[in-house]
Amino acid sequence: MSKFNVPKREEVSANNQAIFDNLEKAVGFVPNLYATYAYSENALGNYLALQNAKTSLKSKEKEVVNLAVSEVNNCIYCLSAHTAIGKMNGFTDEQILELRAGYASFDNKLDALARLAKNITENRGGADQEVIENFFNAGWTKENLIDTIVLVGDKTISNYLHKTTQVPVDFPVARPLEAVGA
């Protein structure tokens, strides 16, 4: 049961209403988690600026991080949203399950990225040196490392927001890894 109601357009500030209108045009709806940010006058705009900021990671690579981090943080909302987005980025159901588990047997470079994102999240930022070395050996750069850490932070913010508010998931719900044998 949700601890928070999802605010409707008329219940948020004029600034957030404009953001809702832009999301409606771009995505076709305002995701419940984004709407929840709108309880704050500034949080939705600030979060979207962070989420859409320039990065050295491509969209598909960002989904690797989003899936691994959301699994560690056990956020069903973000797992559901990023499973859908991962599919839009060309990942198969099986690949998405691997990425959620923190590895990618199908691609060495994405494997190093998934392992790093999982390790950073599990260790609250204190990544193991071996995992970092594997990341660099797979062809990633220091810029990619910094951008990955920023993305782990970005996703953790949303994971925590959902874990606290428990707003309804408005994407097809991702099944638990153990339920699908991953």
PyMOL CGO cylinders between C-alpha atoms (Angstrom):
from pymol import cmd
from pymol.cgo import CYLINDER

trace = [
    CYLINDER, 0.00, 0.00, 0.00, 1.26, 3.42, -0.94, 0.3, 1, 1, 1, 1, 1, 1,
    CYLINDER, 1.26, 3.42, -0.94, 2.36, 5.75, 1.84, 0.3, 1, 1, 1, 1, 1, 1,
    CYLINDER, 2.36, 5.75, 1.84, 1.90, 8.68, -0.53, 0.3, 1, 1, 1, 1, 1, 1,
    CYLINDER, 1.90, 8.68, -0.53, -0.78, 9.60, -3.01, 0.3, 1, 1, 1, 1, 1, 1,
    CYLINDER, -0.78, 9.60, -3.01, 0.59, 10.47, -6.44, 0.3, 1, 1, 1, 1, 1, 1,
    CYLINDER, 0.59, 10.47, -6.44, -0.02, 14.20, -6.89, 0.3, 1, 1, 1, 1, 1, 1,
    CYLINDER, -0.02, 14.20, -6.89, -2.19, 15.23, -9.80, 0.3, 1, 1, 1, 1, 1, 1,
    CYLINDER, -2.19, 15.23, -9.80, -1.24, 18.07, -12.12, 0.3, 1, 1, 1, 1, 1, 1,
    CYLINDER, -1.24, 18.07, -12.12, -3.57, 20.55, -10.39, 0.3, 1, 1, 1, 1, 1, 1,
    CYLINDER, -3.57, 20.55, -10.39, -2.00, 19.72, -7.00, 0.3, 1, 1, 1, 1, 1, 1,
    CYLINDER, -2.00, 19.72, -7.00, 1.53, 20.79, -7.92, 0.3, 1, 1, 1, 1, 1, 1,
    CYLINDER, 1.53, 20.79, -7.92, 3.16, 24.17, -8.49, 0.3, 1, 1, 1, 1, 1, 1,
    CYLINDER, 3.16, 24.17, -8.49, 2.93, 26.00, -11.81, 0.3, 1, 1, 1, 1, 1, 1,
    CYLINDER, 2.93, 26.00, -11.81, 6.60, 25.19, -12.45, 0.3, 1, 1, 1, 1, 1, 1,
    CYLINDER, 6.60, 25.19, -12.45, 5.97, 21.48, -11.89, 0.3, 1, 1, 1, 1, 1, 1,
    CYLINDER, 5.97, 21.48, -11.89, 2.78, 21.64, -13.99, 0.3, 1, 1, 1, 1, 1, 1,
    CYLINDER, 2.78, 21.64, -13.99, 4.91, 22.82, -16.91, 0.3, 1, 1, 1, 1, 1, 1,
    CYLINDER, 4.91, 22.82, -16.91, 7.28, 19.89, -16.34, 0.3, 1, 1, 1, 1, 1, 1,
    CYLINDER, 7.28, 19.89, -16.34, 4.30, 17.52, -16.21, 0.3, 1, 1, 1, 1, 1, 1,
    CYLINDER, 4.30, 17.52, -16.21, 3.12, 18.94, -19.57, 0.3, 1, 1, 1, 1, 1, 1,
    CYLINDER, 3.12, 18.94, -19.57, 6.57, 18.41, -21.09, 0.3, 1, 1, 1, 1, 1, 1,
    CYLINDER, 6.57, 18.41, -21.09, 6.73, 14.83, -19.77, 0.3, 1, 1, 1, 1, 1, 1,
    CYLINDER, 6.73, 14.83, -19.77, 3.26, 14.15, -21.14, 0.3, 1, 1, 1, 1, 1, 1,
    CYLINDER, 3.26, 14.15, -21.14, 4.41, 15.32, -24.58, 0.3, 1, 1, 1, 1, 1, 1,
    CYLINDER, 4.41, 15.32, -24.58, 7.74, 13.46, -24.48, 0.3, 1, 1, 1, 1, 1, 1,
    CYLINDER, 7.74, 13.46, -24.48, 6.78, 10.19, -22.77, 0.3, 1, 1, 1, 1, 1, 1,
    CYLINDER, 6.78, 10.19, -22.77, 3.00, 10.09, -23.18, 0.3, 1, 1, 1, 1, 1, 1,
    CYLINDER, 3.00, 10.09, -23.18, 2.35, 10.17, -19.43, 0.3, 1, 1, 1, 1, 1, 1,
    CYLINDER, 2.35, 10.17, -19.43, 3.84, 11.42, -16.17, 0.3, 1, 1, 1, 1, 1, 1,
    CYLINDER, 3.84, 11.42, -16.17, 5.40, 8.43, -14.41, 0.3, 1, 1, 1, 1, 1, 1,
    CYLINDER, 5.40, 8.43, -14.41, 4.21, 8.17, -10.81, 0.3, 1, 1, 1, 1, 1, 1,
    CYLINDER, 4.21, 8.17, -10.81, 7.73, 8.44, -9.42, 0.3, 1, 1, 1, 1, 1, 1,
    CYLINDER, 7.73, 8.44, -9.42, 8.38, 11.67, -11.33, 0.3, 1, 1, 1, 1, 1, 1,
    CYLINDER, 8.38, 11.67, -11.33, 5.05, 13.04, -10.10, 0.3, 1, 1, 1, 1, 1, 1,
    CYLINDER, 5.05, 13.04, -10.10, 6.11, 12.24, -6.54, 0.3, 1, 1, 1, 1, 1, 1,
    CYLINDER, 6.11, 12.24, -6.54, 9.21, 14.41, -6.94, 0.3, 1, 1, 1, 1, 1, 1,
    CYLINDER, 9.21, 14.41, -6.94, 6.75, 17.28, -7.57, 0.3, 1, 1, 1, 1, 1, 1,
    CYLINDER, 6.75, 17.28, -7.57, 5.80, 17.42, -3.89, 0.3, 1, 1, 1, 1, 1, 1,
    CYLINDER, 5.80, 17.42, -3.89, 8.92, 19.59, -3.82, 0.3, 1, 1, 1, 1, 1, 1,
    CYLINDER, 8.92, 19.59, -3.82, 9.00, 22.86, -5.73, 0.3, 1, 1, 1, 1, 1, 1,
    CYLINDER, 9.00, 22.86, -5.73, 12.51, 22.07, -7.03, 0.3, 1, 1, 1, 1, 1, 1,
    CYLINDER, 12.51, 22.07, -7.03, 13.19, 18.33, -6.79, 0.3, 1, 1, 1, 1, 1, 1,
    CYLINDER, 13.19, 18.33, -6.79, 11.53, 17.25, -10.04, 0.3, 1, 1, 1, 1, 1, 1,
    CYLINDER, 11.53, 17.25, -10.04, 13.36, 19.82, -12.16, 0.3, 1, 1, 1, 1, 1, 1,
    CYLINDER, 13.36, 19.82, -12.16, 16.63, 19.18, -10.37, 0.3, 1, 1, 1, 1, 1, 1,
    CYLINDER, 16.63, 19.18, -10.37, 16.32, 15.41, -10.72, 0.3, 1, 1, 1, 1, 1, 1,
    CYLINDER, 16.32, 15.41, -10.72, 15.43, 15.60, -14.42, 0.3, 1, 1, 1, 1, 1, 1,
    CYLINDER, 15.43, 15.60, -14.42, 18.41, 17.90, -15.00, 0.3, 1, 1, 1, 1, 1, 1,
    CYLINDER, 18.41, 17.90, -15.00, 20.67, 15.33, -13.33, 0.3, 1, 1, 1, 1, 1, 1,
    CYLINDER, 20.67, 15.33, -13.33, 19.09, 12.42, -15.19, 0.3, 1, 1, 1, 1, 1, 1,
    CYLINDER, 19.09, 12.42, -15.19, 19.37, 14.17, -18.55, 0.3, 1, 1, 1, 1, 1, 1,
    CYLINDER, 19.37, 14.17, -18.55, 22.82, 15.70, -17.99, 0.3, 1, 1, 1, 1, 1, 1,
    CYLINDER, 22.82, 15.70, -17.99, 25.58, 15.05, -20.51, 0.3, 1, 1, 1, 1, 1, 1,
    CYLINDER, 25.58, 15.05, -20.51, 27.53, 11.87, -19.84, 0.3, 1, 1, 1, 1, 1, 1,
    CYLINDER, 27.53, 11.87, -19.84, 30.14, 9.70, -21.53, 0.3, 1, 1, 1, 1, 1, 1,
    CYLINDER, 30.14, 9.70, -21.53, 27.78, 6.71, -21.19, 0.3, 1, 1, 1, 1, 1, 1,
    CYLINDER, 27.78, 6.71, -21.19, 25.44, 5.83, -24.06, 0.3, 1, 1, 1, 1, 1, 1,
    CYLINDER, 25.44, 5.83, -24.06, 21.75, 5.14, -23.37, 0.3, 1, 1, 1, 1, 1, 1,
    CYLINDER, 21.75, 5.14, -23.37, 22.23, 1.37, -23.45, 0.3, 1, 1, 1, 1, 1, 1,
    CYLINDER, 22.23, 1.37, -23.45, 25.17, 1.63, -21.04, 0.3, 1, 1, 1, 1, 1, 1,
    CYLINDER, 25.17, 1.63, -21.04, 23.12, 3.79, -18.68, 0.3, 1, 1, 1, 1, 1, 1,
    CYLINDER, 23.12, 3.79, -18.68, 20.48, 1.05, -18.56, 0.3, 1, 1, 1, 1, 1, 1,
    CYLINDER, 20.48, 1.05, -18.56, 23.15, -1.46, -17.52, 0.3, 1, 1, 1, 1, 1, 1,
    CYLINDER, 23.15, -1.46, -17.52, 23.90, 0.73, -14.49, 0.3, 1, 1, 1, 1, 1, 1,
    CYLINDER, 23.90, 0.73, -14.49, 20.23, 1.49, -13.78, 0.3, 1, 1, 1, 1, 1, 1,
    CYLINDER, 20.23, 1.49, -13.78, 19.30, -2.20, -13.72, 0.3, 1, 1, 1, 1, 1, 1,
    CYLINDER, 19.30, -2.20, -13.72, 22.23, -3.33, -11.58, 0.3, 1, 1, 1, 1, 1, 1,
    CYLINDER, 22.23, -3.33, -11.58, 21.79, -0.52, -9.03, 0.3, 1, 1, 1, 1, 1, 1,
    CYLINDER, 21.79, -0.52, -9.03, 18.01, -0.92, -8.80, 0.3, 1, 1, 1, 1, 1, 1,
    CYLINDER, 18.01, -0.92, -8.80, 18.39, -4.65, -8.17, 0.3, 1, 1, 1, 1, 1, 1,
    CYLINDER, 18.39, -4.65, -8.17, 20.90, -4.13, -5.35, 0.3, 1, 1, 1, 1, 1, 1,
    CYLINDER, 20.90, -4.13, -5.35, 18.62, -1.48, -3.84, 0.3, 1, 1, 1, 1, 1, 1,
    CYLINDER, 18.62, -1.48, -3.84, 15.58, -3.75, -4.34, 0.3, 1, 1, 1, 1, 1, 1,
    CYLINDER, 15.58, -3.75, -4.34, 13.49, -1.01, -5.98, 0.3, 1, 1, 1, 1, 1, 1,
    CYLINDER, 13.49, -1.01, -5.98, 10.58, -2.63, -7.81, 0.3, 1, 1, 1, 1, 1, 1,
    CYLINDER, 10.58, -2.63, -7.81, 9.53, 0.66, -9.40, 0.3, 1, 1, 1, 1, 1, 1,
    CYLINDER, 9.53, 0.66, -9.40, 12.91, 1.33, -11.00, 0.3, 1, 1, 1, 1, 1, 1,
    CYLINDER, 12.91, 1.33, -11.00, 13.42, -2.32, -11.91, 0.3, 1, 1, 1, 1, 1, 1,
    CYLINDER, 13.42, -2.32, -11.91, 10.08, -2.26, -13.70, 0.3, 1, 1, 1, 1, 1, 1,
    CYLINDER, 10.08, -2.26, -13.70, 10.73, 1.05, -15.46, 0.3, 1, 1, 1, 1, 1, 1,
    CYLINDER, 10.73, 1.05, -15.46, 14.26, 0.12, -16.52, 0.3, 1, 1, 1, 1, 1, 1,
    CYLINDER, 14.26, 0.12, -16.52, 13.24, -3.33, -17.68, 0.3, 1, 1, 1, 1, 1, 1,
    CYLINDER, 13.24, -3.33, -17.68, 10.89, -1.59, -20.12, 0.3, 1, 1, 1, 1, 1, 1,
    CYLINDER, 10.89, -1.59, -20.12, 13.53, 0.98, -21.08, 0.3, 1, 1, 1, 1, 1, 1,
    CYLINDER, 13.53, 0.98, -21.08, 16.17, -1.76, -21.39, 0.3, 1, 1, 1, 1, 1, 1,
    CYLINDER, 16.17, -1.76, -21.39, 13.95, -3.57, -23.91, 0.3, 1, 1, 1, 1, 1, 1,
    CYLINDER, 13.95, -3.57, -23.91, 13.55, -0.30, -25.85, 0.3, 1, 1, 1, 1, 1, 1,
    CYLINDER, 13.55, -0.30, -25.85, 17.36, -0.13, -25.93, 0.3, 1, 1, 1, 1, 1, 1,
    CYLINDER, 17.36, -0.13, -25.93, 17.61, -3.59, -27.48, 0.3, 1, 1, 1, 1, 1, 1,
    CYLINDER, 17.61, -3.59, -27.48, 18.26, -5.86, -24.50, 0.3, 1, 1, 1, 1, 1, 1,
    CYLINDER, 18.26, -5.86, -24.50, 16.48, -9.23, -24.42, 0.3, 1, 1, 1, 1, 1, 1,
    CYLINDER, 16.48, -9.23, -24.42, 14.61, -10.50, -21.36, 0.3, 1, 1, 1, 1, 1, 1,
    CYLINDER, 14.61, -10.50, -21.36, 17.52, -12.85, -20.56, 0.3, 1, 1, 1, 1, 1, 1,
    CYLINDER, 17.52, -12.85, -20.56, 20.09, -10.07, -20.89, 0.3, 1, 1, 1, 1, 1, 1,
    CYLINDER, 20.09, -10.07, -20.89, 18.04, -7.82, -18.61, 0.3, 1, 1, 1, 1, 1, 1,
    CYLINDER, 18.04, -7.82, -18.61, 17.99, -10.54, -15.94, 0.3, 1, 1, 1, 1, 1, 1,
    CYLINDER, 17.99, -10.54, -15.94, 21.76, -10.87, -16.16, 0.3, 1, 1, 1, 1, 1, 1,
    CYLINDER, 21.76, -10.87, -16.16, 22.22, -7.10, -15.91, 0.3, 1, 1, 1, 1, 1, 1,
    CYLINDER, 22.22, -7.10, -15.91, 19.96, -7.02, -12.86, 0.3, 1, 1, 1, 1, 1, 1,
    CYLINDER, 19.96, -7.02, -12.86, 22.17, -9.72, -11.33, 0.3, 1, 1, 1, 1, 1, 1,
    CYLINDER, 22.17, -9.72, -11.33, 25.21, -7.53, -12.02, 0.3, 1, 1, 1, 1, 1, 1,
    CYLINDER, 25.21, -7.53, -12.02, 26.88, -9.20, -14.98, 0.3, 1, 1, 1, 1, 1, 1,
    CYLINDER, 26.88, -9.20, -14.98, 26.63, -9.53, -18.77, 0.3, 1, 1, 1, 1, 1, 1,
    CYLINDER, 26.63, -9.53, -18.77, 27.89, -12.82, -20.22, 0.3, 1, 1, 1, 1, 1, 1,
    CYLINDER, 27.89, -12.82, -20.22, 26.96, -11.55, -23.68, 0.3, 1, 1, 1, 1, 1, 1,
    CYLINDER, 26.96, -11.55, -23.68, 29.36, -8.55, -23.73, 0.3, 1, 1, 1, 1, 1, 1,
    CYLINDER, 29.36, -8.55, -23.73, 32.71, -8.21, -21.93, 0.3, 1, 1, 1, 1, 1, 1,
    CYLINDER, 32.71, -8.21, -21.93, 32.62, -4.41, -21.74, 0.3, 1, 1, 1, 1, 1, 1,
    CYLINDER, 32.62, -4.41, -21.74, 29.06, -4.27, -20.43, 0.3, 1, 1, 1, 1, 1, 1,
    CYLINDER, 29.06, -4.27, -20.43, 29.95, -7.06, -17.99, 0.3, 1, 1, 1, 1, 1, 1,
    CYLINDER, 29.95, -7.06, -17.99, 32.67, -4.89, -16.46, 0.3, 1, 1, 1, 1, 1, 1,
    CYLINDER, 32.67, -4.89, -16.46, 30.21, -1.98, -16.24, 0.3, 1, 1, 1, 1, 1, 1,
    CYLINDER, 30.21, -1.98, -16.24, 27.48, -4.07, -14.61, 0.3, 1, 1, 1, 1, 1, 1,
    CYLINDER, 27.48, -4.07, -14.61, 29.93, -5.57, -12.12, 0.3, 1, 1, 1, 1, 1, 1,
    CYLINDER, 29.93, -5.57, -12.12, 31.24, -2.11, -11.22, 0.3, 1, 1, 1, 1, 1, 1,
    CYLINDER, 31.24, -2.11, -11.22, 27.76, -0.61, -10.76, 0.3, 1, 1, 1, 1, 1, 1,
    CYLINDER, 27.76, -0.61, -10.76, 26.72, -3.53, -8.56, 0.3, 1, 1, 1, 1, 1, 1,
    CYLINDER, 26.72, -3.53, -8.56, 29.94, -3.42, -6.54, 0.3, 1, 1, 1, 1, 1, 1,
    CYLINDER, 29.94, -3.42, -6.54, 29.78, 0.35, -5.97, 0.3, 1, 1, 1, 1, 1, 1,
    CYLINDER, 29.78, 0.35, -5.97, 26.17, 0.08, -4.82, 0.3, 1, 1, 1, 1, 1, 1,
    CYLINDER, 26.17, 0.08, -4.82, 26.72, -2.93, -2.56, 0.3, 1, 1, 1, 1, 1, 1,
    CYLINDER, 26.72, -2.93, -2.56, 29.73, -1.27, -0.94, 0.3, 1, 1, 1, 1, 1, 1,
    CYLINDER, 29.73, -1.27, -0.94, 28.16, 2.20, -0.69, 0.3, 1, 1, 1, 1, 1, 1,
    CYLINDER, 28.16, 2.20, -0.69, 30.77, 3.73, -2.95, 0.3, 1, 1, 1, 1, 1, 1,
    CYLINDER, 30.77, 3.73, -2.95, 33.76, 1.69, -1.82, 0.3, 1, 1, 1, 1, 1, 1,
    CYLINDER, 33.76, 1.69, -1.82, 34.36, -0.30, -5.01, 0.3, 1, 1, 1, 1, 1, 1,
    CYLINDER, 34.36, -0.30, -5.01, 36.80, -3.20, -4.86, 0.3, 1, 1, 1, 1, 1, 1,
    CYLINDER, 36.80, -3.20, -4.86, 40.12, -2.47, -6.59, 0.3, 1, 1, 1, 1, 1, 1,
    CYLINDER, 40.12, -2.47, -6.59, 39.89, -5.68, -8.63, 0.3, 1, 1, 1, 1, 1, 1,
    CYLINDER, 39.89, -5.68, -8.63, 36.50, -4.62, -10.00, 0.3, 1, 1, 1, 1, 1, 1,
    CYLINDER, 36.50, -4.62, -10.00, 37.85, -1.17, -10.91, 0.3, 1, 1, 1, 1, 1, 1,
    CYLINDER, 37.85, -1.17, -10.91, 40.89, -2.71, -12.65, 0.3, 1, 1, 1, 1, 1, 1,
    CYLINDER, 40.89, -2.71, -12.65, 38.61, -5.07, -14.59, 0.3, 1, 1, 1, 1, 1, 1,
    CYLINDER, 38.61, -5.07, -14.59, 36.53, -2.04, -15.63, 0.3, 1, 1, 1, 1, 1, 1,
    CYLINDER, 36.53, -2.04, -15.63, 39.60, -0.27, -17.03, 0.3, 1, 1, 1, 1, 1, 1,
    CYLINDER, 39.60, -0.27, -17.03, 40.94, -3.46, -18.63, 0.3, 1, 1, 1, 1, 1, 1,
    CYLINDER, 40.94, -3.46, -18.63, 37.63, -3.81, -20.49, 0.3, 1, 1, 1, 1, 1, 1,
    CYLINDER, 37.63, -3.81, -20.49, 38.30, -0.47, -22.22, 0.3, 1, 1, 1, 1, 1, 1,
    CYLINDER, 38.30, -0.47, -22.22, 36.53, 2.01, -19.98, 0.3, 1, 1, 1, 1, 1, 1,
    CYLINDER, 36.53, 2.01, -19.98, 38.15, 5.35, -19.05, 0.3, 1, 1, 1, 1, 1, 1,
    CYLINDER, 38.15, 5.35, -19.05, 38.43, 7.43, -15.90, 0.3, 1, 1, 1, 1, 1, 1,
    CYLINDER, 38.43, 7.43, -15.90, 35.74, 9.70, -17.35, 0.3, 1, 1, 1, 1, 1, 1,
    CYLINDER, 35.74, 9.70, -17.35, 33.47, 6.64, -17.69, 0.3, 1, 1, 1, 1, 1, 1,
    CYLINDER, 33.47, 6.64, -17.69, 34.23, 5.72, -14.06, 0.3, 1, 1, 1, 1, 1, 1,
    CYLINDER, 34.23, 5.72, -14.06, 33.23, 9.15, -12.79, 0.3, 1, 1, 1, 1, 1, 1,
    CYLINDER, 33.23, 9.15, -12.79, 30.08, 9.19, -14.96, 0.3, 1, 1, 1, 1, 1, 1,
    CYLINDER, 30.08, 9.19, -14.96, 29.17, 5.71, -13.71, 0.3, 1, 1, 1, 1, 1, 1,
    CYLINDER, 29.17, 5.71, -13.71, 29.47, 6.85, -10.09, 0.3, 1, 1, 1, 1, 1, 1,
    CYLINDER, 29.47, 6.85, -10.09, 27.25, 9.86, -10.84, 0.3, 1, 1, 1, 1, 1, 1,
    CYLINDER, 27.25, 9.86, -10.84, 24.70, 7.54, -12.47, 0.3, 1, 1, 1, 1, 1, 1,
    CYLINDER, 24.70, 7.54, -12.47, 24.78, 5.20, -9.46, 0.3, 1, 1, 1, 1, 1, 1,
    CYLINDER, 24.78, 5.20, -9.46, 23.94, 8.24, -7.33, 0.3, 1, 1, 1, 1, 1, 1,
    CYLINDER, 23.94, 8.24, -7.33, 21.18, 9.34, -9.72, 0.3, 1, 1, 1, 1, 1, 1,
    CYLINDER, 21.18, 9.34, -9.72, 19.54, 5.92, -9.65, 0.3, 1, 1, 1, 1, 1, 1,
    CYLINDER, 19.54, 5.92, -9.65, 19.97, 5.53, -5.90, 0.3, 1, 1, 1, 1, 1, 1,
    CYLINDER, 19.97, 5.53, -5.90, 18.02, 8.76, -5.39, 0.3, 1, 1, 1, 1, 1, 1,
    CYLINDER, 18.02, 8.76, -5.39, 15.02, 7.35, -7.26, 0.3, 1, 1, 1, 1, 1, 1,
    CYLINDER, 15.02, 7.35, -7.26, 15.40, 3.96, -5.58, 0.3, 1, 1, 1, 1, 1, 1,
    CYLINDER, 15.40, 3.96, -5.58, 15.27, 5.63, -2.18, 0.3, 1, 1, 1, 1, 1, 1,
    CYLINDER, 15.27, 5.63, -2.18, 12.36, 7.87, -3.14, 0.3, 1, 1, 1, 1, 1, 1,
    CYLINDER, 12.36, 7.87, -3.14, 10.28, 4.87, -4.17, 0.3, 1, 1, 1, 1, 1, 1,
    CYLINDER, 10.28, 4.87, -4.17, 11.32, 2.75, -1.18, 0.3, 1, 1, 1, 1, 1, 1,
    CYLINDER, 11.32, 2.75, -1.18, 10.17, 5.58, 1.10, 0.3, 1, 1, 1, 1, 1, 1,
    CYLINDER, 10.17, 5.58, 1.10, 6.96, 6.59, -0.68, 0.3, 1, 1, 1, 1, 1, 1,
    CYLINDER, 6.96, 6.59, -0.68, 5.85, 3.25, -2.17, 0.3, 1, 1, 1, 1, 1, 1,
    CYLINDER, 5.85, 3.25, -2.17, 3.89, 5.00, -4.93, 0.3, 1, 1, 1, 1, 1, 1,
    CYLINDER, 3.89, 5.00, -4.93, 2.21, 2.54, -7.32, 0.3, 1, 1, 1, 1, 1, 1,
    CYLINDER, 2.21, 2.54, -7.32, 4.32, 1.08, -10.13, 0.3, 1, 1, 1, 1, 1, 1,
    CYLINDER, 4.32, 1.08, -10.13, 2.92, 2.26, -13.46, 0.3, 1, 1, 1, 1, 1, 1,
    CYLINDER, 2.92, 2.26, -13.46, 5.08, 0.04, -15.69, 0.3, 1, 1, 1, 1, 1, 1,
    CYLINDER, 5.08, 0.04, -15.69, 4.75, -3.72, -16.25, 0.3, 1, 1, 1, 1, 1, 1,
    CYLINDER, 4.75, -3.72, -16.25, 6.02, -5.08, -12.93, 0.3, 1, 1, 1, 1, 1, 1,
    CYLINDER, 6.02, -5.08, -12.93, 9.41, -6.79, -13.07, 0.3, 1, 1, 1, 1, 1, 1,
    CYLINDER, 9.41, -6.79, -13.07, 9.46, -10.21, -11.47, 0.3, 1, 1, 1, 1, 1, 1,
    CYLINDER, 9.46, -10.21, -11.47, 11.94, -10.97, -8.68, 0.3, 1, 1, 1, 1, 1, 1,
    CYLINDER, 11.94, -10.97, -8.68, 15.16, -12.55, -9.93, 0.3, 1, 1, 1, 1, 1, 1,
    CYLINDER, 15.16, -12.55, -9.93, 14.64, -15.67, -7.82, 0.3, 1, 1, 1, 1, 1, 1,
    CYLINDER, 14.64, -15.67, -7.82, 11.17, -16.12, -9.36, 0.3, 1, 1, 1, 1, 1, 1,
    CYLINDER, 11.17, -16.12, -9.36, 12.69, -16.35, -12.83, 0.3, 1, 1, 1, 1, 1, 1,
    CYLINDER, 12.69, -16.35, -12.83, 15.69, -18.46, -11.84, 0.3, 1, 1, 1, 1, 1, 1,
    CYLINDER, 15.69, -18.46, -11.84, 18.39, -15.88, -12.49, 0.3, 1, 1, 1, 1, 1, 1,
]
cmd.load_cgo(trace, "trace")
